[in-house]
């Protein structure tokens, strides 16, 4: 599937699968941006929100982007969670910390029964 962004880039979804166990859609993306620099992740995230219409922008996780030598093509991956609760339940802690934008949540380093000793 190919989606035209603005005039500077085209977003192509090469593989799309649904993971019902983790309540998310998983996809490989290819961004064609010939003649311009790398497209920011925030712009790609907004474009995916227009296509797949999740409730919140934070449900979209982008990662693993690499640009080919010579420019023009960037490849990466994306997860779109079905709900914000599924995102909080299944996503890694460091990604949750990135999304919180300053609201640092304290995580326990040890299980509660191990800290009593």
Secondary structure, 3 states (H helix, E strand, C coil): CEEECCCCCEEEEEEEEEECCCCEEEEEEEEECCCCCCCCHHHHHHHHHHHHCCCCHHHEEEEEEEECCCCCEEEEEEEEECCHHHHHHHCCHHHHHHHHCCCCCCCCCCCHHHHCC
